Amino acid sequence: MILFQNSLVKLDYDPATDIGVIEYPDLHDYLLPEIKHSIDLLVDAIRSYDVKRLVLDGTKTVATVDIEQDRAIATYMTAGLMRTRIQRLARIQSLNNLVDIRAQNNEKYVRETQVPPFPIQAFKSRGEAIDWLLERI
């Protein structure tokens, strides 16, 4: 079931597995204010439905922002997710190697600076991510 969707991002939720899937948005300068607003709405939906497991699917993400802006969005999203009851976060790697390297660096940065209370793991496929999320916590 779709918990949230707009022109930038979609949050799909399977109540049977308690897994939410976010299709990570494209990152362009002119979209940053709307992306932040969308993150706020996503976090509200995750909190309202008490989602415990989350997939961030960045396979199709395009990023034209600079590294600092990219990092700011990742930090903002992590801060929001830390206000929910997320127990595990799986990230599906981008098909674009440069975008994925940025994502890896952002992941490392948020782990070191924000210390999220949930594990974050990167995967090449959605199937691998779902399998990991379904493992006993």
The first five atom37 places (N, CA, C, CB, O) and aatype in JSON, in Angstrom:
{
  "aatype": [12, 9, 10, 13, 5, 2, 15, 10, 19, 11, 10, 3, 18, 3, 14, 0, 16, 3, 9, 7, 19, 9, 6, 18, 14, 3, 10, 8, 3, 18, 10, 10, 14, 6, 9, 11, 8, 15, 9, 3, 10, 10, 19, 3, 0, 9, 1, 15, 18, 3, 19, 11, 1, 10, 19, 10, 3, 7, 16, 11, 16, 19, 0, 16, 19, 3, 9, 6, 5, 3, 1, 0, 9, 0, 16, 18, 12, 16, 0, 7, 10, 12, 1, 16, 1, 9, 5, 1, 10, 0, 1, 9, 5, 15, 10, 2, 2, 10, 19, 3, 9, 1, 0, 5, 2, 2, 6, 11, 18, 19, 1, 6, 16, 5, 19, 14, 14, 13, 14, 9, 5, 0, 13, 11, 15, 1, 7, 6, 0, 9, 3, 17, 10, 10, 6, 1, 9],
  "atom_mask": [
    [1, 1, 1, 1, 1],
    [1, 1, 1, 1, 1],
    [1, 1, 1, 1, 1],
    [1, 1, 1, 1, 1],
    [1, 1, 1, 1, 1],
    [1, 1, 1, 1, 1],
    [1, 1, 1, 1, 1],
    [1, 1, 1, 1, 1],
    [1, 1, 1, 1, 1],
    [1, 1, 1, 1, 1],
    [1, 1, 1, 1, 1],
    [1, 1, 1, 1, 1],
    [1, 1, 1, 1, 1],
    [1, 1, 1, 1, 1],
    [1, 1, 1, 1, 1],
    [1, 1, 1, 1, 1],
    [1, 1, 1, 1, 1],
    [1, 1, 1, 1, 1],
    [1, 1, 1, 1, 1],
    [1, 1, 1, 0, 1],
    [1, 1, 1, 1, 1],
    [1, 1, 1, 1, 1],
    [1, 1, 1, 1, 1],
    [1, 1, 1, 1, 1],
    [1, 1, 1, 1, 1],
    [1, 1, 1, 1, 1],
    [1, 1, 1, 1, 1],
    [1, 1, 1, 1, 1],
    [1, 1, 1, 1, 1],
    [1, 1, 1, 1, 1],
    [1, 1, 1, 1, 1],
    [1, 1, 1, 1, 1],
    [1, 1, 1, 1, 1],
    [1, 1, 1, 1, 1],
    [1, 1, 1, 1, 1],
    [1, 1, 1, 1, 1],
    [1, 1, 1, 1, 1],
    [1, 1, 1, 1, 1],
    [1, 1, 1, 1, 1],
    [1, 1, 1, 1, 1],
    [1, 1, 1, 1, 1],
    [1, 1, 1, 1, 1],
    [1, 1, 1, 1, 1],
    [1, 1, 1, 1, 1],
    [1, 1, 1, 1, 1],
    [1, 1, 1, 1, 1],
    [1, 1, 1, 1, 1],
    [1, 1, 1, 1, 1],
    [1, 1, 1, 1, 1],
    [1, 1, 1, 1, 1],
    [1, 1, 1, 1, 1],
    [1, 1, 1, 1, 1],
    [1, 1, 1, 1, 1],
    [1, 1, 1, 1, 1],
    [1, 1, 1, 1, 1],
    [1, 1, 1, 1, 1],
    [1, 1, 1, 1, 1],
    [1, 1, 1, 0, 1],
    [1, 1, 1, 1, 1],
    [1, 1, 1, 1, 1],
    [1, 1, 1, 1, 1],
    [1, 1, 1, 1, 1],
    [1, 1, 1, 1, 1],
    [1, 1, 1, 1, 1],
    [1, 1, 1, 1, 1],
    [1, 1, 1, 1, 1],
    [1, 1, 1, 1, 1],
    [1, 1, 1, 1, 1],
    [1, 1, 1, 1, 1],
    [1, 1, 1, 1, 1],
    [1, 1, 1, 1, 1],
    [1, 1, 1, 1, 1],
    [1, 1, 1, 1, 1],
    [1, 1, 1, 1, 1],
    [1, 1, 1, 1, 1],
    [1, 1, 1, 1, 1],
    [1, 1, 1, 1, 1],
    [1, 1, 1, 1, 1],
    [1, 1, 1, 1, 1],
    [1, 1, 1, 0, 1],
    [1, 1, 1, 1, 1],
    [1, 1, 1, 1, 1],
    [1, 1, 1, 1, 1],
    [1, 1, 1, 1, 1],
    [1, 1, 1, 1, 1],
    [1, 1, 1, 1, 1],
    [1, 1, 1, 1, 1],
    [1, 1, 1, 1, 1],
    [1, 1, 1, 1, 1],
    [1, 1, 1, 1, 1],
    [1, 1, 1, 1, 1],
    [1, 1, 1, 1, 1],
    [1, 1, 1, 1, 1],
    [1, 1, 1, 1, 1],
    [1, 1, 1, 1, 1],
    [1, 1, 1, 1, 1],
    [1, 1, 1, 1, 1],
    [1, 1, 1, 1, 1],
    [1, 1, 1, 1, 1],
    [1, 1, 1, 1, 1],
    [1, 1, 1, 1, 1],
    [1, 1, 1, 1, 1],
    [1, 1, 1, 1, 1],
    [1, 1, 1, 1, 1],
    [1, 1, 1, 1, 1],
    [1, 1, 1, 1, 1],
    [1, 1, 1, 1, 1],
    [1, 1, 1, 1, 1],
    [1, 1, 1, 1, 1],
    [1, 1, 1, 1, 1],
    [1, 1, 1, 1, 1],
    [1, 1, 1, 1, 1],
    [1, 1, 1, 1, 1],
    [1, 1, 1, 1, 1],
    [1, 1, 1, 1, 1],
    [1, 1, 1, 1, 1],
    [1, 1, 1, 1, 1],
    [1, 1, 1, 1, 1],
    [1, 1, 1, 1, 1],
    [1, 1, 1, 1, 1],
    [1, 1, 1, 1, 1],
    [1, 1, 1, 1, 1],
    [1, 1, 1, 1, 1],
    [1, 1, 1, 1, 1],
    [1, 1, 1, 1, 1],
    [1, 1, 1, 1, 1],
    [1, 1, 1, 0, 1],
    [1, 1, 1, 1, 1],
    [1, 1, 1, 1, 1],
    [1, 1, 1, 1, 1],
    [1, 1, 1, 1, 1],
    [1, 1, 1, 1, 1],
    [1, 1, 1, 1, 1],
    [1, 1, 1, 1, 1],
    [1, 1, 1, 1, 1],
    [1, 1, 1, 1, 1],
    [1, 1, 1, 1, 1]
  ],
  "atom_positions": [
    [[0.84, -1.17, 0.0], [0.0, 0.0, 0.0], [0.89, 1.23, 0.0], [-0.96, 0.0, 1.21], [1.93, 1.27, 0.66]],
    [[0.48, 2.23, -0.73], [1.26, 3.46, -0.83], [0.88, 4.36, 0.34], [1.01, 4.18, -2.2], [-0.27, 4.76, 0.48]],
    [[1.87, 4.68, 1.18], [1.64, 5.56, 2.33], [1.84, 7.02, 1.96], [2.57, 5.18, 3.47], [1.21, 7.9, 2.54]],
    [[2.72, 7.27, 1.0], [2.97, 8.64, 0.57], [3.54, 8.61, -0.84], [3.95, 9.37, 1.55], [4.34, 7.75, -1.19]],
    [[3.09, 9.57, -1.65], [3.63, 9.7, -3.0], [3.41, 11.12, -3.49], [2.98, 8.67, -3.97], [2.33, 11.68, -3.34]],
    [[4.44, 11.67, -4.07], [4.32, 12.93, -4.8], [5.19, 12.83, -6.05], [4.73, 14.16, -3.91], [5.61, 11.74, -6.41]],
    [[5.44, 13.94, -6.69], [6.21, 13.88, -7.94], [7.68, 13.54, -7.72], [6.1, 15.21, -8.66], [8.39, 13.24, -8.69]],
    [[8.16, 13.58, -6.48], [9.57, 13.33, -6.2], [9.85, 11.96, -5.6], [10.08, 14.37, -5.28], [10.86, 11.34, -5.92]],
    [[8.97, 11.51, -4.73], [9.29, 10.34, -3.91], [8.03, 9.52, -3.63], [9.95, 10.77, -2.59], [6.91, 10.04, -3.64]],
    [[8.25, 8.24, -3.38], [7.13, 7.35, -3.07], [7.54, 6.44, -1.91], [6.72, 6.5, -4.31], [8.66, 5.94, -1.87]],
    [[6.61, 6.23, -0.97], [6.79, 5.3, 0.13], [5.72, 4.23, 0.02], [6.73, 6.02, 1.52], [4.53, 4.5, 0.19]],
    [[6.16, 3.02, -0.28], [5.26, 1.87, -0.38], [5.48, 1.02, 0.87], [5.53, 1.03, -1.69], [6.61, 0.89, 1.34]],
    [[4.41, 0.46, 1.41], [4.5, -0.27, 2.68], [3.77, -1.6, 2.57], [3.92, 0.56, 3.83], [2.66, -1.68, 2.05]],
    [[4.42, -2.65, 3.07], [3.81, -3.98, 3.14], [3.58, -4.29, 4.62], [4.72, -5.07, 2.45], [4.53, -4.62, 5.33]],
    [[2.34, -4.2, 5.1], [2.08, -4.44, 6.51], [2.37, -5.88, 6.95], [0.64, -4.11, 6.83], [2.63, -6.13, 8.12]],
    [[2.32, -6.82, 6.02], [2.58, -8.23, 6.37], [4.03, -8.43, 6.8], [2.26, -9.15, 5.19], [4.31, -9.25, 7.68]],
    [[4.95, -7.69, 6.19], [6.38, -7.83, 6.53], [6.9, -6.64, 7.34], [7.2, -7.99, 5.27], [8.02, -6.66, 7.83]],
    [[6.07, -5.6, 7.47], [6.46, -4.36, 8.14], [7.68, -3.73, 7.46], [6.76, -4.62, 9.63], [8.59, -3.25, 8.13]],
    [[7.67, -3.76, 6.13], [8.76, -3.17, 5.35], [8.21, -2.03, 4.49], [9.45, -4.24, 4.46], [7.25, -2.18, 3.75]],
    [[8.86, -0.88, 4.63], [8.57, 0.25, 3.78], [9.67, 0.39, 2.74], [0.0, 0.0, 0.0], [10.84, 0.12, 3.02]],
    [[9.3, 0.81, 1.55], [10.28, 1.01, 0.47], [10.14, 2.44, -0.03], [10.08, -0.03, -0.69], [9.07, 2.86, -0.49]],
    [[11.23, 3.19, 0.06], [11.27, 4.55, -0.45], [12.1, 4.55, -1.72], [11.86, 5.54, 0.6], [13.24, 4.09, -1.74]],
    [[11.51, 5.07, -2.79], [12.27, 5.3, -4.01], [12.95, 6.65, -3.85], [11.35, 5.25, -5.3], [12.3, 7.7, -3.89]],
    [[14.28, 6.61, -3.66], [15.04, 7.82, -3.36], [14.93, 8.8, -4.51], [16.53, 7.48, -3.07], [15.04, 8.39, -5.67]],
    [[14.72, 10.08, -4.23], [14.5, 11.05, -5.31], [15.78, 11.45, -6.03], [13.84, 12.29, -4.75], [16.89, 11.26, -5.52]],
    [[15.6, 12.01, -7.22], [16.71, 12.65, -7.9], [17.07, 13.91, -7.12], [16.36, 12.99, -9.4], [16.2, 14.56, -6.55]],
    [[18.35, 14.23, -7.09], [18.82, 15.38, -6.32], [19.32, 16.47, -7.27], [19.94, 14.96, -5.34], [20.39, 16.37, -7.85]],
    [[18.51, 17.53, -7.39], [18.85, 18.7, -8.2], [18.68, 19.93, -7.32], [17.96, 18.79, -9.5], [17.81, 19.97, -6.45]],
    [[19.51, 20.95, -7.55], [19.47, 22.18, -6.74], [18.06, 22.72, -6.56], [20.34, 23.25, -7.38], [17.63, 23.0, -5.44]],
    [[17.35, 22.87, -7.65], [16.05, 23.51, -7.61], [15.0, 22.68, -6.87], [15.58, 23.79, -9.02], [13.92, 23.19, -6.55]],
    [[15.28, 21.4, -6.6], [14.33, 20.54, -5.9], [14.6, 20.42, -4.4], [14.36, 19.17, -6.51], [13.77, 19.86, -3.68]],
    [[15.72, 20.93, -3.92], [16.11, 20.68, -2.53], [15.06, 21.11, -1.49], [17.39, 21.4, -2.24], [14.81, 20.34, -0.56]],
    [[14.44, 22.28, -1.61], [13.41, 22.62, -0.61], [12.24, 21.63, -0.63], [12.9, 24.04, -0.86], [11.73, 21.25, 0.42]],
    [[11.82, 21.24, -1.82], [10.71, 20.28, -1.93], [11.12, 18.9, -1.43], [10.22, 20.19, -3.39], [10.3, 18.18, -0.85]],
    [[12.37, 18.51, -1.65], [12.86, 17.22, -1.15], [12.83, 17.21, 0.37], [14.3, 16.94, -1.66], [12.39, 16.23, 0.98]],
    [[13.28, 18.29, 1.01], [13.24, 18.36, 2.47], [11.81, 18.27, 2.98], [13.9, 19.67, 2.97], [11.54, 17.56, 3.95]],
    [[10.91, 18.98, 2.34], [9.5, 18.91, 2.73], [8.97, 17.48, 2.56], [8.64, 19.9, 1.9], [8.23, 16.98, 3.41]],
    [[9.34, 16.83, 1.47], [8.91, 15.45, 1.23], [9.47, 14.51, 2.3], [9.36, 14.98, -0.16], [8.79, 13.58, 2.73]],
    [[10.71, 14.74, 2.72], [11.3, 13.92, 3.79], [10.48, 14.07, 5.07], [12.78, 14.31, 4.04], [10.22, 13.09, 5.76]],
    [[10.08, 15.31, 5.38], [9.24, 15.53, 6.57], [7.95, 14.72, 6.48], [8.92, 17.02, 6.73], [7.53, 14.11, 7.47]],
    [[7.33, 14.72, 5.32], [6.08, 13.97, 5.13], [6.32, 12.46, 5.19], [5.43, 14.35, 3.79], [5.5, 11.73, 5.74]],
    [[7.43, 12.0, 4.63], [7.79, 10.58, 4.71], [7.98, 10.15, 6.16], [9.07, 10.3, 3.91], [7.46, 9.12, 6.58]],
    [[8.72, 10.95, 6.92], [8.97, 10.62, 8.32], [7.65, 10.58, 9.1], [9.93, 11.66, 8.96], [7.46, 9.7, 9.94]],
    [[6.75, 11.52, 8.82], [5.44, 11.5, 9.48], [4.68, 10.21, 9.16], [4.6, 12.71, 9.06], [4.08, 9.61, 10.05]],
    [[4.71, 9.79, 7.91], [4.02, 8.54, 7.52], [4.68, 7.33, 8.17], [4.03, 8.38, 5.98], [3.98, 6.43, 8.64]],
    [[5.99, 7.3, 8.22], [6.71, 6.19, 8.85], [6.37, 6.12, 10.33], [8.25, 6.34, 8.66], [6.18, 5.03, 10.88]],
    [[6.3, 7.27, 10.96], [5.95, 7.32, 12.38], [4.48, 6.9, 12.59], [6.2, 8.74, 12.95], [4.18, 6.13, 13.5]],
    [[3.59, 7.4, 11.76], [2.16, 7.1, 11.9], [1.86, 5.61, 11.74], [1.35, 7.89, 10.89], [1.03, 5.06, 12.45]],
    [[2.54, 4.97, 10.8], [2.32, 3.54, 10.55], [3.29, 2.67, 11.33], [2.43, 3.25, 9.06], [3.26, 1.44, 11.2]],
    [[4.15, 3.28, 12.12], [5.1, 2.57, 12.98], [5.93, 1.56, 12.18], [4.36, 1.87, 14.12], [6.09, 0.41, 12.6]],
    [[6.44, 2.01, 11.04], [7.27, 1.16, 10.18], [8.58, 0.86, 10.91], [7.55, 1.86, 8.8], [9.21, 1.76, 11.46]],
    [[8.97, -0.41, 10.91], [10.19, -0.82, 11.62], [11.36, -1.12, 10.69], [9.89, -2.05, 12.46], [12.52, -1.02, 11.09]],
    [[11.06, -1.48, 9.44], [12.11, -1.85, 8.48], [11.93, -1.0, 7.22], [12.06, -3.39, 8.13], [10.82, -0.81, 6.74]],
    [[13.04, -0.51, 6.72], [12.95, 0.43, 5.61], [14.01, 0.14, 4.56], [13.07, 1.86, 6.1], [15.16, -0.15, 4.87]],
    [[13.59, 0.23, 3.3], [14.49, 0.13, 2.15], [14.56, 1.5, 1.49], [14.0, -0.97, 1.13], [13.52, 2.1, 1.18]],
    [[15.77, 2.0, 1.27], [15.98, 3.19, 0.45], [16.5, 2.71, -0.89], [16.98, 4.21, 1.13], [17.63, 2.24, -1.0]],
    [[15.68, 2.83, -1.91], [16.04, 2.35, -3.24], [16.61, 3.49, -4.07], [14.83, 1.71, -3.95], [15.87, 4.34, -4.56]],
    [[17.92, 3.5, -4.2], [18.59, 4.54, -4.97], [19.07, 4.08, -6.33], [0.0, 0.0, 0.0], [19.95, 4.71, -6.92]],
    [[18.51, 3.0, -6.83], [19.02, 2.43, -8.08], [18.9, 3.4, -9.25], [18.27, 1.16, -8.41], [19.75, 3.39, -10.15]],
    [[17.87, 4.24, -9.26], [17.65, 5.13, -10.4], [17.95, 6.58, -10.09], [16.22, 5.0, -10.87], [17.7, 7.46, -10.92]],
    [[18.49, 6.85, -8.91], [18.72, 8.23, -8.49], [19.77, 8.92, -9.36], [19.15, 8.27, -7.04], [20.82, 8.36, -9.68]],
    [[19.46, 10.15, -9.73], [20.38, 11.03, -10.45], [20.71, 12.18, -9.51], [19.76, 11.54, -11.83], [19.8, 12.77, -8.92]],
    [[21.98, 12.51, -9.37], [22.39, 13.6, -8.48], [23.22, 14.62, -9.24], [23.19, 13.05, -7.28], [24.29, 14.3, -9.77]],
    [[22.72, 15.86, -9.3], [23.47, 16.94, -9.93], [23.88, 17.99, -8.9], [22.63, 17.58, -11.04], [24.5, 18.99, -9.26]],
    [[23.55, 17.78, -7.64], [23.94, 18.71, -6.58], [25.39, 18.47, -6.2], [23.01, 18.56, -5.34], [25.97, 17.43, -6.53]],
    [[25.97, 19.44, -5.5], [27.35, 19.24, -5.06], [27.37, 18.3, -3.85], [28.02, 20.59, -4.72], [26.33, 17.97, -3.28]],
    [[28.55, 17.89, -3.48], [28.72, 16.9, -2.41], [28.12, 17.38, -1.1], [30.2, 16.57, -2.22], [27.5, 16.59, -0.38]],
    [[28.3, 18.66, -0.77], [27.78, 19.19, 0.49], [26.26, 19.15, 0.53], [28.27, 20.62, 0.71], [25.67, 18.81, 1.55]],
    [[25.61, 19.5, -0.59], [24.15, 19.47, -0.64], [23.64, 18.04, -0.55], [23.64, 20.13, -1.93], [22.65, 17.76, 0.13]],
    [[24.32, 17.14, -1.22], [23.97, 15.72, -1.18], [24.06, 15.21, 0.27], [24.9, 14.89, -2.11], [23.16, 14.54, 0.76]],
    [[25.15, 15.55, 0.92], [25.36, 15.13, 2.32], [24.3, 15.75, 3.24], [26.78, 15.53, 2.79], [23.83, 15.1, 4.17]],
    [[23.94, 17.0, 2.98], [22.93, 17.67, 3.81], [21.59, 16.95, 3.72], [22.77, 19.14, 3.38], [20.89, 16.82, 4.73]],
    [[21.22, 16.49, 2.54], [19.95, 15.75, 2.39], [20.03, 14.42, 3.12], [19.62, 15.52, 0.89], [19.09, 14.04, 3.81]],
    [[21.14, 13.7, 2.97], [21.3, 12.42, 3.67], [21.26, 12.61, 5.18], [22.63, 11.74, 3.26], [20.65, 11.81, 5.9]],
    [[21.89, 13.66, 5.66], [21.89, 13.96, 7.09], [20.5, 14.32, 7.58], [22.87, 15.1, 7.41], [20.07, 13.88, 8.65]],
    [[19.78, 15.11, 6.79], [18.42, 15.51, 7.14], [17.5, 14.29, 7.21], [17.88, 16.53, 6.11], [16.7, 14.16, 8.14]],
    [[17.62, 13.41, 6.22], [16.79, 12.21, 6.22], [17.12, 11.32, 7.42], [16.98, 11.42, 4.91], [16.21, 10.82, 8.08]],
    [[18.39, 11.13, 7.7], [18.78, 10.29, 8.84], [18.26, 10.87, 10.14], [20.31, 10.14, 8.9], [17.75, 10.13, 10.99]],
    [[18.38, 12.18, 10.31], [17.87, 12.82, 11.52], [16.37, 12.58, 11.67], [18.16, 14.34, 11.5], [15.88, 12.32, 12.77]],
    [[15.64, 12.66, 10.57], [14.2, 12.39, 10.61], [13.91, 10.95, 10.98], [0.0, 0.0, 0.0], [13.05, 10.68, 11.81]],
    [[14.63, 10.02, 10.36], [14.4, 8.6, 10.64], [14.77, 8.24, 12.07], [15.2, 7.74, 9.67], [14.21, 7.29, 12.63]],
    [[15.69, 8.97, 12.66], [16.06, 8.71, 14.05], [14.94, 9.08, 15.02], [17.33, 9.48, 14.4], [14.97, 8.68, 16.18]],
    [[13.95, 9.83, 14.54], [12.79, 10.18, 15.37], [11.65, 9.18, 15.19], [12.31, 11.59, 15.03], [10.55, 9.39, 15.71]],
    [[11.91, 8.12, 14.47], [10.91, 7.06, 14.27], [11.36, 5.82, 15.05], [10.71, 6.73, 12.75], [12.34, 5.86, 15.79]],
    [[10.62, 4.72, 14.85], [11.01, 3.47, 15.51], [11.64, 2.48, 14.52], [9.8, 2.83, 16.18], [11.55, 1.27, 14.7]],
    [[12.28, 3.02, 13.48], [12.99, 2.18, 12.51], [14.02, 1.33, 13.25], [13.69, 3.05, 11.41], [14.76, 1.82, 14.11]],
    [[14.06, 0.04, 12.9], [15.01, -0.88, 13.51], [16.13, -1.28, 12.56], [14.29, -2.11, 14.01], [17.22, -1.64, 12.99]],
    [[15.84, -1.22, 11.26], [16.85, -1.58, 10.24], [16.6, -0.74, 8.99], [16.8, -3.1, 9.9], [15.46, -0.48, 8.61]],
    [[17.71, -0.34, 8.37], [17.63, 0.44, 7.14], [18.52, -0.22, 6.09], [18.05, 1.91, 7.38], [19.73, -0.35, 6.29]],
    [[17.92, -0.63, 4.99], [18.66, -1.23, 3.88], [18.7, -0.23, 2.73], [18.0, -2.58, 3.42], [17.68, 0.36, 2.37]],
    [[19.88, -0.04, 2.18], [20.05, 0.86, 1.04], [20.39, 0.04, -0.19], [21.15, 1.93, 1.32], [21.34, -0.75, -0.17]],
    [[19.62, 0.23, -1.25], [19.93, -0.45, -2.5], [20.83, 0.47, -3.31], [18.62, -0.83, -3.3], [20.5, 1.63, -3.55]],
    [[21.96, -0.06, -3.72], [22.99, 0.72, -4.39], [22.51, 1.26, -5.73], [24.23, -0.11, -4.57], [21.72, 0.62, -6.43]],
    [[23.02, 2.43, -6.08], [22.71, 3.05, -7.35], [23.37, 2.28, -8.49], [23.15, 4.52, -7.36], [24.44, 1.69, -8.32]],
    [[22.74, 2.3, -9.64], [23.33, 1.7, -10.83], [24.46, 2.58, -11.37], [22.26, 1.49, -11.92], [25.32, 2.11, -12.11]],
    [[24.46, 3.86, -10.98], [25.51, 4.8, -11.36], [26.6, 4.76, -10.3], [24.93, 6.25, -11.53], [26.36, 5.11, -9.14]],
    [[27.79, 4.35, -10.69], [28.89, 4.17, -9.74], [29.23, 5.45, -8.99], [30.12, 3.66, -10.46], [29.5, 5.41, -7.79]],
    [[29.23, 6.6, -9.67], [29.56, 7.86, -9.0], [28.52, 8.24, -7.96], [29.7, 8.98, -10.03], [28.87, 8.71, -6.87]],
    [[27.26, 8.03, -8.27], [26.19, 8.3, -7.3], [26.33, 7.37, -6.11], [24.79, 8.14, -7.96], [26.13, 7.79, -4.97]],
    [[26.67, 6.12, -6.36], [26.79, 5.17, -5.25], [28.0, 5.47, -4.36], [26.89, 3.75, -5.79], [27.93, 5.29, -3.15]],
    [[29.08, 5.93, -4.95], [30.24, 6.31, -4.13], [29.86, 7.45, -3.19], [31.45, 6.72, -5.03], [30.24, 7.45, -2.01]],
    [[29.12, 8.42, -3.7], [28.63, 9.5, -2.84], [27.75, 8.95, -1.73], [27.86, 10.55, -3.67], [27.87, 9.35, -0.57]],
    [[26.86, 8.04, -2.09], [25.95, 7.45, -1.1], [26.74, 6.72, -0.02], [24.94, 6.5, -1.77], [26.42, 6.81, 1.16]],
    [[27.76, 5.99, -0.42], [28.61, 5.28, 0.56], [29.29, 6.27, 1.5], [29.66, 4.41, -0.16], [29.35, 6.06, 2.71]],
    [[29.81, 7.35, 0.94], [30.46, 8.37, 1.76], [29.47, 9.04, 2.7], [31.13, 9.42, 0.87], [29.79, 9.32, 3.86]],
    [[28.26, 9.31, 2.21], [27.22, 9.89, 3.06], [26.83, 8.94, 4.19], [25.98, 10.26, 2.23], [26.64, 9.35, 5.33]],
    [[26.72, 7.66, 3.85], [26.38, 6.65, 4.85], [27.44, 6.63, 5.95], [26.24, 5.25, 4.19], [27.11, 6.6, 7.14]],
    [[28.69, 6.63, 5.56], [29.78, 6.64, 6.54], [29.71, 7.91, 7.39], [31.15, 6.55, 5.83], [29.89, 7.84, 8.61]],
    [[29.46, 9.04, 6.77], [29.38, 10.31, 7.48], [28.26, 10.3, 8.52], [29.17, 11.45, 6.49], [28.49, 10.7, 9.67]],
    [[27.06, 9.86, 8.14], [25.96, 9.88, 9.11], [26.18, 8.87, 10.23], [24.62, 9.59, 8.41], [25.76, 9.1, 11.37]],
    [[26.83, 7.77, 9.93], [27.14, 6.81, 11.0], [28.09, 7.42, 12.03], [27.78, 5.54, 10.41], [27.95, 7.18, 13.23]],
    [[29.04, 8.21, 11.55], [30.03, 8.8, 12.45], [29.52, 10.04, 13.17], [31.27, 9.15, 11.66], [29.88, 10.28, 14.32]],
    [[28.68, 10.83, 12.52], [28.26, 12.1, 13.11], [26.92, 12.02, 13.83], [28.19, 13.14, 12.05], [26.71, 12.74, 14.81]],
    [[26.02, 11.17, 13.38], [24.7, 11.1, 13.98], [24.49, 9.84, 14.81], [23.65, 11.17, 12.9], [23.62, 9.81, 15.68]],
    [[25.26, 8.83, 14.56], [25.19, 7.55, 15.26], [23.73, 7.06, 15.34], [25.8, 7.67, 16.68], [23.16, 7.01, 16.43]],
    [[23.15, 6.7, 14.2], [21.76, 6.22, 14.22], [21.63, 4.96, 15.07], [21.27, 5.95, 12.79], [22.55, 4.13, 15.1]],
    [[20.5, 4.79, 15.75], [20.3, 3.64, 16.63], [19.92, 2.36, 15.88], [19.24, 3.95, 17.65], [19.61, 1.34, 16.5]],
    [[19.94, 2.41, 14.57], [19.58, 1.26, 13.75], [20.73, 0.95, 12.79], [18.25, 1.51, 12.96], [21.45, 1.86, 12.37]],
    [[20.91, -0.33, 12.44], [21.94, -0.67, 11.47], [21.54, -0.22, 10.06], [22.21, -2.18, 11.48], [20.37, -0.22, 9.7]],
    [[22.55, 0.16, 9.29], [22.37, 0.53, 7.89], [23.26, -0.4, 7.08], [22.73, 2.06, 7.62], [24.44, -0.56, 7.36]],
    [[22.67, -1.02, 6.06], [23.41, -1.97, 5.24], [23.09, -1.7, 3.77], [23.07, -3.44, 5.62], [21.94, -1.43, 3.43]],
    [[24.09, -1.77, 2.91], [23.9, -1.56, 1.47], [23.84, -2.9, 0.75], [25.04, -0.69, 0.9], [24.54, -3.85, 1.11]],
    [[23.0, -2.95, -0.28], [22.8, -4.17, -1.06], [22.72, -3.83, -2.54], [21.52, -4.91, -0.61], [22.4, -2.7, -2.92]],
    [[23.02, -4.83, -3.37], [22.96, -4.65, -4.81], [21.56, -4.87, -5.36], [23.93, -5.58, -5.5], [21.23, -4.38, -6.44]],
    [[20.73, -5.62, -4.63], [19.39, -5.91, -5.14], [18.35, -5.75, -4.05], [19.34, -7.33, -5.72], [18.65, -5.82, -2.85]],
    [[17.13, -5.54, -4.47], [16.02, -5.42, -3.53], [15.8, -6.73, -2.79], [14.73, -5.0, -4.25], [15.49, -6.72, -1.6]],
    [[15.96, -7.85, -3.48], [15.77, -9.16, -2.84], [16.72, -9.37, -1.68], [0.0, 0.0, 0.0], [16.32, -9.84, -0.61]],
    [[18.0, -9.02, -1.88], [18.99, -9.14, -0.79], [18.62, -8.24, 0.38], [20.4, -8.79, -1.31], [18.73, -8.63, 1.54]],
    [[18.18, -7.03, 0.06], [17.8, -6.08, 1.11], [16.62, -6.59, 1.92], [17.47, -4.7, 0.5], [16.62, -6.53, 3.15]],
    [[15.61, -7.1, 1.23], [14.42, -7.63, 1.91], [14.79, -8.82, 2.78], [13.33, -8.04, 0.89], [14.35, -8.92, 3.93]],
    [[15.61, -9.72, 2.25], [16.05, -10.89, 3.04], [16.73, -10.44, 4.34], [17.02, -11.77, 2.22], [16.45, -10.99, 5.4]],
    [[17.61, -9.45, 4.25], [18.3, -8.96, 5.44], [17.32, -8.32, 6.43], [19.38, -7.94, 5.04], [17.42, -8.53, 7.64]],
    [[16.38, -7.54, 5.89], [15.41, -6.9, 6.77], [14.54, -7.9, 7.51], [14.53, -5.95, 5.97], [14.11, -7.66, 8.63]],
    [[14.28, -9.04, 6.86], [13.41, -10.04, 7.47], [14.14, -10.95, 8.46], [12.78, -10.88, 6.41], [13.5, -11.71, 9.19]],
    [[15.47, -10.89, 8.48], [16.21, -11.68, 9.46], [15.79, -11.25, 10.86], [17.75, -11.53, 9.27], [15.4, -10.1, 11.09]],
    [[15.87, -12.17, 11.76], [15.49, -11.87, 13.15], [16.39, -10.77, 13.71], [15.59, -13.14, 14.03], [17.61, -10.78, 13.54]],
    [[15.77, -9.84, 14.36], [16.51, -8.7, 14.93], [16.97, -9.05, 16.33], [15.63, -7.42, 14.95], [17.61, -8.23, 16.99]]
  ]
}
